[in-house]
Structures are given as C-alpha cells and as structure tokens.
Amino acid sequence: MNEYDVIVIGGGAAGMFAAVQAGYAGARVLLLEPNERLGKKLYITGKGRCNLTNNCSWQEVLKNVPTNPRFLYSALSGFTPEDTISFFESHGCETKTERGNRVFPVSDKSASVVDALKTALGYAGVEIRRARAKELLVENGHISGVRTDRGDYFAPAVILATGGKSYPATGSTGDGCRMAQALGHSIVPPVGSLVPLVEEGDCCAKMQGLALRNISIRLYECTDGATGNRQQATDPDCHSERSEESVSPSSVPCATHAKPVFEEFGELLFTHFGLSGPVILSASAHMEAGKAYTVEIDLKPALDEATLDARILRDFAAAKNRSFENALSGLYPKTLIPVMVARSGIPGDTKVNAVTREQRRALLELTKHFTVAIRGKRPVEEAIVTSGGVSVKEIDPKTMESKLVPGLYFAGEVMDVDAYTGGFNLQIAWSTGYAAAQAAVKGTGNKE
C-alpha cells in the first residue's frame, strides 16, 4: 500500500518547506504536486528575484501582518527570519539584504531559492509524486490519507499547503479550501490582498509606465458613501477632515469626509489601468469590499511645504521668461508634467513670472497631495497573495492542526493570513510550514 507518516499537499513554498522539515524530523514523507515542476509560483516571486524573507525580528514581522497577526505569534517565534536565512544559506543559497531589510539570493535569481529547497527535499528523503489531490480521506473522525487523480495514498497526518487563488496558472486554484470545506471547515472568501488598484478615470493611463521612487502614499476611505471616490480632485465641493496638517479642501476627492487607513513610503508605478508598485500592493491589503477609497501621493515627501515652496521659487527664478509647463522639468518627470499642468489649473503657456502666489500655492498643494480616486482592485487572479481561506478560528495556532479533524494540518496561504510586501508572506510560509511539520511528526509518534 501507499503508506506514509506524513503527506504534504502542494509543492509551493509552504509545502516544500513542511515536507523538508517533516523529513528531517524522521518521518516518511510524500509530497503531492500536480505541476510538472515544484515551486512554480516562487520562480516569479519578486520579479524573478524572490524576496525570501525580511531581515528583522519576528515581532517586526507581526507588525506587517494585517490579517490575523495574533494567530501567527507561536509560528513566527518558533521559526524566525534569522532561522530562514540560516536554512537557505546552509543549503547553498547565499543571501543579501537590501533596502527595507528585504532578503534576496545573492544570485538575484528565484531559481536559487527553489534549488535550495529541492536540495533539502533530497537530503530529507522526501518522495515526490505528480498528482492532484481531489479529496481528504477520514476514518473514525481522524485524517487517514488523500485521494488523488492517480490513486489513494495513506498517512495519519496530512499537511494542506495548496496556496490561495492568486496566479491560478501556477496551481493556486483554491483546491485546498474546497477540500477543507468538505470536512466542515469555514472558508473566508478569498480576495486579492496584495493587488494593483484600478483608478476612476484615465489620469494614470496618461502616465503609463512611469515609476516613482521615494514617494509616500496615504490611503483614504471615503466615509460618506460608496460614491465618494467618483469626485474629481478639482471639485470645490470635496472636503477632507484632517487634523494633523493643513490641506486644501479639494486635496482628497471624497465628498465631505475621508478617513486615513494606511500610509507608506517607497515605490509606485502608474499603469494603463491605475496604480501598482510595492506601496500600492501593501495599501490594497487594507481595502474592504463595498467601500470607496482614494490614494493620495506626496511626490516630494523629503521636503516640507516651506522648503518645497523655496525650491519652486528657485526653479521659477531660473526660468522666469519661460512658459509654466517648460519650467517644471526640474521638479517632475517628463511624463508627469502635462498632468500636473492640467490639475494645477495654471495654463501651460503662462509665463513663469506671471504665475501668482495663489497659483504657486496650488502647485505646492498638488505636489504634496496628488490624489487618485480608486474604482477597485484588479482581479484576485492577479494578486500576489490572497486574503481569505480556511478560518484560523478552527486551527490550533501552536501546531497548525485542525480543531475539527485530528491529523489535518495547514501551512501558508491556504489559511486566512496575509502580510505586506517585503518578504513577510514567504516568512509566514516558512514559519507555518515548520510548525505544521513538527506537530505532524510528533502526532504520528515518529520523533527524531
């Protein structure tokens, strides 16, 4: 018979790591993966470079988890970012730490991360079979195995690590949630968490391909109704309640009220549909369905208003006989200038020496508070990770074991946990995979 100590379903980050750890703990392990190659999603992570963790404390990781952070306390303290770096370096993947404490392989290739995991799978004696899990088998209320499209396999412990619903072409099709639900588990509907945003209008499309570094963004929820984000930034009837800073009434295009829900410093990308880039992906994790939002961009966060005003005056003084639109090249990227001119309300052919103090103030406000009304998120299939999955209320946070079906364990994105960009989601995969593997092996009575 096809009997094992532990069966792991899913050959992604969490699944491979759980299989390795279970094998190292002395268990006979079977890893089931329907794709031709393991780690298919890992290959495209971080634009092919794979930001495998964040070089910070596990407590700092928790601060970067917007969904169910308390649930991850035991897992992250049990297997930390330091442990992750040590693991990969000891398996042939040298690492380096870049801006924001992001950790990458020295090779700048995701393949180095996958190769390290494959090496570890070999060392751990894990058996790998290409098969799609169709059903979890239960006997007398306890997990007993897995039914696949290539036959049944049996084990007293099964780790479900099938991922969410992002990038379905990589195998994240939601099968794990379906199988867990069939055994009585509650499923929080998966939605895109780290996902680009679609604008209301065509402002961003005019700047398609423009990447901005060292900017800051603030995400506002329009609290006066779902149509609040339909307002234009120049609408004089738009107002914003903001006690910490002086902002013109039209800064945030939400009618009457706007509540800040997230802010971040970093990189942003304008696309044909709206906004993308690390700061936008993180902001998307704070957006709830059915609510209206606006993204406000500070194009010059390093300059306070007085310093920025002095900078504008210097640029204008150096180009006093030029037109307004031709005097902005020192302040903004070329693609951004036509949009800034249009939004400022200052005719582009106005001579710089004719620009009034009030007009200059309007340009300053626009620079510090450039707003984009958001229609919604891109489809969940385009998300880097999904929010939602198996409810953590039904999972033991110390062992990752199901509270409903003994012998069933979970790891990674199949659960309702997600984090910001920066390597935090992969750290969750490693930590929960480790916790599930250790508990699964102990549960079978097979201790190293």
C-alpha positions in Angstrom: 0.0 0.0 0.0 1.0 3.6 -0.5 1.5 4.3 3.2 3.5 7.2 4.7 3.9 9.0 8.0 3.1 12.5 6.6 1.6 13.6 3.3 2.0 17.2 2.2 -0.3 18.5 -0.5 1.2 21.4 -2.5 4.7 21.9 -3.9 4.9 25.6 -3.3 6.9 27.4 -0.6 5.0 26.3 2.4 4.5 22.7 1.1 8.1 22.1 0.2 9.4 23.5 3.4 6.9 21.5 5.5 7.9 18.3 3.7 11.6 19.1 4.3 11.1 19.7 8.0 9.0 16.6 8.4 11.6 14.5 6.6 14.4 16.0 8.7 12.4 15.0 11.8 12.5 11.4 10.7 9.1 10.9 9.0 8.5 9.1 5.8 7.1 11.9 3.7 5.1 12.1 0.4 4.8 15.4 -1.4 2.0 15.7 -3.9 2.2 18.4 -6.6 0.2 18.5 -9.9 2.6 20.8 -11.7 5.5 19.5 -13.7 7.9 21.4 -11.6 8.0 22.4 -7.9 7.9 26.0 -6.7 6.2 27.3 -9.9 5.0 30.5 -8.1 8.3 31.0 -6.4 10.0 31.4 -9.8 8.0 34.6 -10.5 8.1 36.0 -7.0 9.8 39.4 -6.6 10.0 39.8 -10.4 12.0 36.6 -10.6 14.4 37.5 -7.8 12.4 36.1 -4.8 12.3 38.2 -1.7 12.5 35.2 0.5 12.2 36.9 3.9 12.8 40.2 5.8 15.9 40.6 7.9 14.1 41.7 11.0 12.8 40.3 14.3 9.8 38.0 14.3 8.0 40.7 16.3 8.5 43.1 13.4 7.1 40.6 11.0 3.9 40.5 13.1 3.6 44.3 12.7 3.5 43.7 9.0 0.6 41.3 9.1 -2.8 43.0 8.7 -4.8 39.8 8.8 -4.9 37.7 12.0 -1.4 38.6 13.3 -2.0 37.1 16.8 -2.6 33.7 15.2 1.0 33.7 13.9 2.7 34.5 17.2 3.8 31.0 18.0 4.7 30.0 14.5 6.9 33.1 13.9 8.6 32.9 17.3 9.3 29.3 16.6 10.9 29.8 13.2 12.2 33.3 12.7 13.6 35.3 9.8 17.1 34.6 11.2 16.3 30.8 11.0 15.1 31.3 7.4 18.3 33.0 6.3 20.4 30.3 8.1 18.4 27.5 6.4 18.8 28.8 2.9 22.5 29.6 3.3 23.2 26.2 4.7 21.5 24.7 1.7 23.6 26.5 -0.9 21.6 29.8 -1.3 23.7 32.7 -0.3 21.6 35.8 0.7 21.9 39.5 0.8 19.9 42.2 2.5 18.7 45.2 0.5 16.6 48.3 1.1 13.7 47.8 3.6 15.6 44.8 5.0 14.4 42.7 2.1 16.4 39.5 1.7 17.2 38.1 -1.7 19.5 35.4 -3.0 22.9 36.8 -4.0 22.3 35.4 -7.5 19.2 37.6 -7.9 17.5 34.5 -9.2 14.5 32.8 -7.7 15.9 29.5 -9.0 18.5 29.7 -6.3 15.7 29.5 -3.6 13.9 26.7 -5.4 17.2 24.8 -5.9 17.9 25.1 -2.2 14.5 23.6 -1.3 15.0 20.8 -3.9 18.4 20.0 -2.4 16.8 19.9 1.1 14.0 17.6 -0.2 16.6 15.2 -1.4 18.5 15.3 1.9 15.3 14.8 3.8 14.3 11.7 1.7 11.0 13.2 0.6 9.2 11.2 -2.0 7.6 13.4 -4.7 4.7 12.4 -6.9 3.0 14.4 -9.6 -0.7 14.1 -8.7 -3.6 16.4 -8.0 -5.3 15.9 -4.6 -9.1 15.5 -5.0 -10.3 14.6 -1.6 -9.1 14.2 2.0 -9.8 10.7 3.5 -11.1 10.4 7.0 -11.6 7.3 9.1 -13.2 7.3 12.5 -13.1 11.1 12.6 -9.3 11.2 12.0 -7.4 12.0 8.8 -6.3 8.9 7.1 -5.0 9.9 3.7 -5.5 11.6 0.3 -7.4 10.6 -2.8 -5.7 11.9 -6.0 -6.2 11.6 -9.7 -3.6 8.8 -9.6 -4.8 6.8 -6.7 -5.1 6.8 -2.9 -2.3 7.5 -0.5 -2.5 6.9 3.2 -1.0 8.6 6.3 -2.1 9.6 9.8 -1.0 13.2 9.1 -1.8 15.4 6.1 -0.5 19.0 5.7 -2.6 21.1 3.4 -0.4 23.7 1.7 -2.1 24.4 -1.6 -1.9 28.2 -1.5 -4.7 30.7 -2.2 -6.3 31.7 -5.5 -3.7 34.2 -6.8 -1.9 33.3 -10.1 -4.0 30.2 -10.9 -1.7 29.3 -13.7 0.9 28.3 -11.1 -1.5 25.9 -9.5 -3.2 28.1 -6.9 -6.7 27.1 -7.8 -8.5 27.0 -4.4 -8.5 23.2 -4.2 -7.3 23.3 -0.6 -10.2 25.4 0.6 -12.6 23.2 -1.2 -11.2 20.0 0.4 -11.1 21.7 3.9 -14.7 22.9 3.5 -15.8 19.4 2.6 -14.6 18.3 6.1 -16.6 21.1 7.8 -14.1 24.0 7.8 -15.3 27.5 7.4 -13.8 29.4 4.5 -13.3 33.2 4.5 -14.0 34.1 0.8 -10.5 34.7 -0.9 -10.0 38.2 -2.2 -6.9 39.9 -3.6 -4.7 41.3 -0.8 -1.5 42.4 -2.5 -3.0 43.6 -5.8 -2.8 46.6 -8.1 -5.6 49.2 -8.0 -7.9 50.4 -10.8 -8.4 54.2 -11.0 -11.6 56.1 -11.6 -10.8 57.9 -14.8 -7.8 58.0 -17.0 -5.2 60.1 -15.2 -2.8 57.2 -14.5 -3.2 55.9 -18.0 -1.7 59.1 -19.3 1.5 58.3 -17.3 1.6 54.6 -18.1 5.0 53.1 -17.3 6.1 56.0 -15.1 7.8 54.6 -11.9 8.3 56.9 -9.0 10.8 56.2 -6.2 11.0 57.8 -2.7 7.4 58.9 -2.7 4.9 58.4 0.1 1.2 57.5 -0.2 -1.8 57.6 2.1 -4.9 55.6 1.5 -8.2 57.2 2.5 -11.5 55.6 3.0 -14.4 57.8 1.8 -16.7 57.5 4.8 -19.7 59.3 3.3 -20.8 56.7 0.9 -19.6 54.4 -1.9 -19.8 57.1 -4.5 -17.3 59.3 -2.7 -14.5 58.3 -4.9 -16.3 59.5 -8.0 -15.4 63.1 -7.1 -12.7 64.8 -9.1 -9.7 66.2 -7.3 -10.5 69.7 -8.5 -14.1 69.6 -7.3 -14.5 72.5 -4.9 -17.3 70.7 -3.1 -14.9 68.0 -1.9 -13.8 68.2 1.7 -11.4 66.3 3.9 -11.3 66.1 7.7 -7.6 66.2 8.6 -6.4 67.5 12.0 -2.7 66.9 11.7 -1.9 69.1 8.7 -3.2 72.0 6.7 -4.7 70.7 3.4 -6.8 72.4 0.8 -10.5 71.3 0.8 -10.0 69.6 -2.6 -7.0 67.6 -1.6 -8.8 64.3 -1.1 -11.5 63.6 -3.7 -14.1 62.2 -1.3 -17.3 64.1 -0.6 -17.4 65.5 2.9 -15.2 63.1 4.8 -12.2 60.9 4.4 -10.5 58.6 6.9 -6.8 57.7 6.6 -6.3 53.9 6.8 -2.8 53.3 5.6 0.4 55.2 4.7 3.7 54.1 3.3 7.0 55.3 1.8 8.6 53.7 -1.2 8.0 53.0 -4.9 4.9 53.4 -7.1 4.1 52.6 -10.7 1.5 54.2 -13.0 -0.2 51.7 -15.3 -2.8 51.7 -18.1 -5.5 50.7 -15.5 -4.3 52.7 -12.4 -1.6 52.1 -9.8 0.8 49.4 -8.9 4.2 49.0 -7.1 5.1 48.0 -3.6 3.4 50.8 -1.7 0.1 50.3 -3.6 0.2 46.5 -3.1 0.5 47.0 0.6 -2.2 49.6 0.6 -4.6 47.2 -1.1 -4.4 44.9 1.9 -6.4 47.5 3.9 -9.2 47.9 1.4 -12.6 46.3 2.1 -15.2 45.4 -0.5 -18.0 47.8 -1.0 -16.1 50.8 0.3 -14.7 53.8 -1.7 -11.1 54.8 -1.5 -8.7 57.5 -2.6 -4.9 57.3 -2.8 -3.0 60.5 -2.0 0.6 60.7 -3.2 3.2 63.0 -1.8 5.6 63.5 -4.7 8.2 65.2 -2.5 8.0 63.7 1.0 11.5 64.7 1.9 10.6 68.4 1.6 8.2 70.2 4.0 5.9 72.8 2.5 8.3 75.8 3.2 11.3 74.0 1.7 9.3 72.9 -1.3 7.9 76.4 -1.8 11.5 77.8 -1.7 12.5 75.1 -4.3 9.7 76.1 -6.6 10.7 79.8 -6.3 14.3 79.0 -7.2 13.2 77.0 -10.3 10.8 79.7 -11.4 13.5 82.4 -10.9 15.9 80.4 -13.1 13.2 80.2 -15.8 11.3 83.4 -15.4 10.9 84.1 -19.1 9.9 80.5 -20.0 6.3 79.1 -20.0 5.0 77.4 -16.9 4.9 74.0 -18.5 8.5 74.3 -19.6 9.7 75.4 -16.2 8.8 72.2 -14.4 11.4 69.8 -15.7 13.5 70.1 -12.6 10.6 69.2 -10.4 8.8 66.3 -12.1 9.4 63.5 -14.6 8.6 64.4 -18.2 5.5 62.2 -18.3 4.1 63.7 -15.2 4.3 67.3 -16.3 1.2 67.5 -18.6 -0.9 66.0 -15.8 0.5 68.4 -13.2 -0.2 71.4 -15.5 -3.8 70.2 -16.2 -4.5 69.6 -12.5 -2.9 72.8 -11.3 -5.4 74.9 -13.3 -2.5 77.1 -14.5 -2.5 77.5 -18.3 0.7 75.8 -19.6 1.7 78.8 -21.7 1.6 81.2 -18.8 4.9 82.9 -18.3 6.6 81.9 -15.1 7.0 85.5 -14.0 3.2 85.9 -14.3 2.3 82.9 -12.0 0.6 84.3 -8.9 1.3 83.4 -5.3 -2.1 81.6 -5.2 -1.2 79.6 -8.3 2.1 78.6 -6.9 0.4 77.5 -3.7 -2.0 75.4 -5.8 1.1 73.7 -7.4 2.6 73.1 -4.0 -0.6 71.5 -2.7 -0.9 69.3 -5.8 2.7 68.2 -5.3 2.2 67.2 -1.7 -1.3 65.8 -2.2 -1.7 64.3 -5.6 -4.9 62.2 -5.5 -6.1 59.3 -7.5 -9.7 58.1 -7.0 -9.9 54.3 -6.8 -12.6 52.3 -8.6 -11.5 49.0 -7.0 -8.9 46.2 -7.1 -7.6 44.2 -10.0 -9.0 40.6 -10.2 -7.9 38.2 -7.4 -6.1 36.1 -10.0 -3.6 39.0 -10.4 -2.9 39.3 -6.7 0.5 38.4 -5.3 -1.3 36.8 -2.3 -4.9 36.4 -1.3 -6.6 37.3 1.9 -9.1 34.7 3.0 -9.0 30.9 3.1 -9.5 28.5 5.9 -10.7 30.3 9.1 -7.9 30.4 11.7 -10.5 30.1 14.4 -10.6 26.5 13.5 -6.9 25.9 13.6 -4.6 25.5 16.6 -2.1 28.4 16.4 0.7 26.4 18.1 0.5 23.3 15.9 -1.4 24.4 12.8 -3.6 21.4 13.3 -7.3 21.4 12.5 -9.6 21.7 15.6 -12.2 19.7 13.6 -10.3 16.9 12.1 -7.3 15.4 14.0 -4.3 14.7 11.8 -5.1 17.5 9.4 -2.6 20.4 9.4 -2.4 23.7 7.4 0.5 25.8 6.1 0.9 29.0 4.2 -1.6 30.9 2.1 -4.4 28.4 2.3 -5.2 29.9 5.7 -6.7 33.3 6.3 -3.4 35.1 6.9 -1.5 37.5 4.8 1.1 40.3 5.1 2.6 43.3 3.3 5.3 43.1 0.6 8.9 42.8 1.8 9.3 39.1 2.3 6.8 38.8 5.1 4.4 36.5 3.3 7.1 34.0 2.5 8.2 34.1 6.1 4.7 33.1 7.1 5.0 30.2 4.7 8.3 29.0 6.2 7.1 29.5 9.8 3.7 27.8 9.5 5.3 25.0 7.4 7.8 24.4 10.1 5.2 24.4 12.9 2.9 22.1 10.9 5.7 19.7 10.2 7.0 19.5 13.7 3.5 18.9 15.1 2.5 16.4 12.4 5.6 14.2 13.1 5.0 14.3 16.8 1.4 13.5 16.3 2.3 10.3 14.4 4.6 9.3 17.3 7.6 9.4 14.9 10.2 11.6 16.7 13.7 12.1 15.6 
